[in-house]
Structures are given as structure tokens and as C-alpha cells.
Amino acid sequence: MRLSRIIIGLAAIVSMAVAPVLPASATEYGGGNVEGYAAQSKLDNGTIVELAGKDSKAVKPATSDQLQHMFGVTVDRNQLSIRLSNDSLKNETYVAVSGTYDVLVSTQGGAIASGDYVTLSSLNGVAMKASTKESTIFGRANGSFDGTGTVLGTETLKDSSGASHAVKLGMIPVTINITRNPNIKSTKVDVPKFLERLGQQIAEKRVSPVRIYLSMAITAVSLITAIAVLYAGVRSSVISIGRNPMSKKSIFRALAEIILTALLILIVGLFAVYLLLKL
């Protein structure tokens, strides 16, 4: 009995010492949702992929010109605790769409530090440090890569001026979270809040700043034109009555026509604004 108590006590002490370590290491790598997909050709582990066309069970390396189509990253099947194979999938590859997994990265966007946002580089399926220009990020780095240490290869890229630059390739763990880049510089034209709300109420949807300002210009032109026509008509009518009081009836008839013309100009302008915002 005494020996058994000692053994139980030692087991409890060991479990208490190990318990804090296991969860920490478990959350550092893996997790998330992993599923098998077909591929047009064999893909390297750590390749960022997108769905291939309308076939939701096939993937291909993601391209930088379609960041919004990033889907997940290929993972090493040997690192998965549970995996279900499907013989019907050609070049079956396992893709993680969440969790923390190794991702191929390059130094195209500069050195990557732990905590940096990463997105696709010019190399298909390879990530880089995200700047303020990319609209979508793939996730957040859980490791660092500056082109030294473990380098998987070197690629040569050309910039817009035609100059060649060598970039280093490596692999670091990344926590997958495909979302809008929180550091992106907004190119949205600032619109006063009341105008933005008014445009949305008329159109019953979000309206671009260009349409709002164009609508303001049309409204202003219509209003100015209507006022100018009305002013000129009233002025000429008053002058005509002063010169020939006997023709008052015909002058008032002409004035009424001028007022209707001014109203018609204003109505046509406002209708044009409505169509511009609504369509």
C-alpha cells in the first residue's frame, strides 16, 4: 500500500510538471481544418494554393494577381495525426485552411519577423512579408526568415524597371487567417458622412464616391441653369410689362412657360442623379 501511494504521488508530480508544456507545444503547430484535395501535379509542402476552377476538390498554386482566391497551404501528411486517403483524388495533397503550418516564404518583401503579416509573392504559391499595398493577407508569421540560416533556394525576379533581384526561399510556420490586410493604405476618396448616408438612402446600397460627387455636380448644374432661365424670364417679363402694359396677358403666359421650363430642367437633372445613384 505504501509503495503504491509513493508511485501514485510520483505520477501526479510528473503529470503536473508535464501538463503546462503539452498544451503550449500543441498550440504552436498544427490544428485547424485539414482535408485532402486533388492536384494537377505534385505540390511541395508549404505551397499556398487556390481552388482549381469550379472543381472544389482540386487545387493549384495560388497567384499574386488573385490574392482573394487564396485557399490554404499544402501540409506534410506525415505530420498529421489522422488522415483519410481518397484513391479517387489525383495527386492527392493535404491542404490546411486554418491552424499553424509551415509555409514557403521568400525575401521579396524584405526580412520576415515573427508577428509580421504575410501574403503571396510574385512566385506562385510562395509567401512574402505583406506591405501596405496588398489587399489580402494569408496569415501571420510564427517564425522569422531573413535569407540566412536554412535557405531552400534562390530565385531571380525582375522589377518594373527590368532590373533583376535575387530572392531567398525558406520555410516558416504561419498561422493561417486569410483576411483583409489591416495595414493597407486606403485609396478611398473621403466623402462627407451626410452625403454618403444620403446617397445610400436614395440608392438603397453603398455608392462609390465618384458617383456621389458626379451627382452633386449634375444637381448644381441643373439648379444653376433653372435659376438662370427663371431669372432671365422674370426680368424680361417685367421689362416688357413696363414698356407695353397692354400686352400683360401674353407676357404672363410666356412667363408661365419659362417657369415650367425651369422646373423641367430641375426635374430632369434630379432624375438623372437618381438614375446615376440607383443603377
N, C-alpha and C positions, 0 to 999 in steps of 0.2 A: 504493500500500500504506500509506504513511504517513498519507494523508488518510483512508483507510478506518478505520485504527486510531483516529484522532482522533474520527471520527464515532461509532464503537462506544463509545469511552470516554465521550463526552458523553452518549450514550443511557443508558449504565449509571448515570452520576451522576444523571440526571434520574429514572430509574426508582427509584433508591434514595431520592430525595427525596420522590417521589410515593407510594411504596409504603406508608409508615406512615399516610398521610392517607386512602387509599381504604378500607381495612378499617374505620376508625373511623367514617367517614361512612356506610358501608354498614350498620353495626350500629345506627345511631341511628334509622333509619326503615325500615319495610318488613319483609320476611322473613316467616316463619311460613307458615301454610296459608291460602290464599285460594281460594274457589270461588264459582261463580255459582248464585244461587237466584232463585226466582220471588217476587213480592211482590204483595199485594192492591192497592197503589197505589205510585206513585213515592216512594222514600225519599231523604231528604237524606243526603249523605255525612257520616259520623261518627255515625250513629244506631245505638245499641245495639239489637240485635234478638234475638228468640227464635224458635224454630221454630213455625210456624202449625199447630197441631193435630197430627194424625198424619202429615201430609204432610211428609216430611223434606226436600223440595226447595222449600219455601215458607217465607218468614219474615215477621215483623211486628214493629213496635216493642215492645220489652220493657217490662213494667210493674213498678213497685216492690213490688207485693203478691206477686210471684212471682220474687223475686231468683234463686232456684235454677234458673230456666229461662233465664237469660241465656246466649246462644249465641256472639255475635260482634258485629262492628261493620261497617257498610257503608263501603266504601272507593271512592275515585275511580278508575274504570277507567283513566283516562289516566295514572295514576301507576304502573300495573302494567307491568312489562317484558314479561310474557307473559300473555295472556288468551284463553280459548277461549269463544266465544259459543255459546249454545244457543237457537235460534229457538223451541223449544217452551216456553220459560220466559216467562211473562207478566211484564212489567215487570222484566226481568232485572236483578238487582243483585248486585254482588260483595261477599262477606262474608269478613272475616278473623277466624279463630278463634284465632290466635296471632300473634306478632310485635308490632311497634310501629307504630301508625297513629293518625291524627287522630281525636279523639272529641269530640262535642259535650258541653260541660260547663256547669253553672250555679253560681251562688254560694249556692245554698240551704244547703249545709253549711258555708259560710264560704269564705274565700280558699283556693285550692289552690296548694300549693308543690310544686316538683319532689321526687319521692320519696314524696308522700302516696298513700295508698290511695284509690281512687275506687270508687263504686258507683252504682246507679241513684237518681235524684232522684224527686220527685213527678211530674215531667214525663216522659211516656213516651219512652223511647229516649235520654234525656239524663242524663249522669252528674253527680255531685257529690262533694265530699270525704266519705269514709266516716268515721263516728263509731264509738263503741264499741257501738252498738245493732244495726247491720245484721249479719246472719249471713253474708252472702256479698259478696265484692268482685269487681269486674270486672277490676281490674289496678292498675298503679302509674303515677302521673303522671310524664312525662318533660319536663314544662314547667310553667309557673305561670300562674294566672289569678285576679285579684282584683277583677274587674269594671271595670277600667280598661284603657286601651290599645285593642286591637281587640275591640270588642263587637259581636256579631252581632244582638243584640236584647234585649228586656226582657219578662219575663212576671210576672204578679201571682199570688201564691199566698196562700191563707188557712190560718192555723194552726188548732189545735184550739179556740181561744177565738173564732174567727171574724175575727180581725184580719188585714188584708191586708198583704202584704210583697212588694216588688218585687225580683226577682232578675235578674241579668245573665246573658246567654248568650255563650259563647265557644267556642273550639276549641283543644285542646292535644294533643300526642302522648301516647299512653298505651301502655305495654307490657301486652298482654293476658295475664292469668293469672287465670281465673275459679276462685276457691277460697274456702275458709272464711276469714272475717275474723280475722286473727291478733290484733287488738286488741279483739275482742268481750268484753264482761263476761259471765262465766259466771253463769247463773241456776241452775245445778245445786246441789241440796241436798247438802251434804257427808255422806258415809256412811263409817263406819269401813271400812278396807280388808278386814278379815277377814269382815265382814258382806257386803260387796259380792262377795267371792270365793265365800262360802258360797251366796249367792243364785244366782250364776251356775252353780255346780256342780249345784245342785238343778234349776234351770230349763233348764240347758244353753244359755243365751242371756243377753244383757245384760238386767238387770232394773232398772226405774226405782226411785229412792229412795223414792217413795211406797209402792210395793208392799213394799219391804223393811221399812219402818217399820210398815206395816199388819200384815205377817206377824209382826213382833216383838210387836205389841200383842195379836194373836189368840193367839199362843203363851203370852204372860204370863197372859192371862185364863183360858185353858184350864188352865194349870198351877196357878194360884191356886185356881180352882174345884175342881179334882180334889183338891188338898191339903186344902181346907176340908171337902169332903164326906168324905174319908178320916179326917180328924181328928175330925169330929163323930161319925162312925160308930164309931170305935175308942173314943172317950171314953164314948159312951152304952152301948157293949157292956160295957166294964169296970165301969161303974156298975151295970148290970143284973146282971152276974155276982155282984158284991158283995152285992146285995140278995137275989138268988134263985139260989143256986148250982145248984139242981136243974134250972134251965132253960138250962144251959150249952150243950147241943147246939143248941137252936133259936137261941140268941144267936150262936153261931159261924156258923150258916147265914146269918143276917141280916148278919153282918159280912162274910162272903164276897161276898154280893150287893152290899154297899156298896163293897168293894174293886173288884169288876168294874165297877160304875157309875163309879167314879173313873177307872179305866183307859179305859173307853169315852169319857168326856168328853175325856180327854187325846188319845186316838186320833182322835176326830172333829175336835178343834182342829188337830192336826198335819196331818190330811188336808186340812182347809180351807186351811191355809198352803201345802201342796204345790200345790193347785189354783190358788191365787192367784198363785203364782210361775210355775207351768208354763204356764197358759193366757194 
